[in-house]
């Protein structure tokens, strides 16, 4: 039971860090264009030449 005295605060701190990272990513528009990369991979670049 003494281990819980150490593990519970550590778990709460890790959860808080995860929440802070998520809120930071929302603030910096990391989730703004989720489909852009998926569409860009389908569009051929102009300097691509097949072998």
Number of C-alpha atoms within 10 A of each C-alpha: 5 6 7 9 9 10 11 11 11 12 11 11 12 12 12 12 12 12 12 12 12 12 11 12 13 12 10 9 9 11 10 10 9 9 9 9 9 10 9 10 9 8 8 9 9 6 6 7 7 4 3
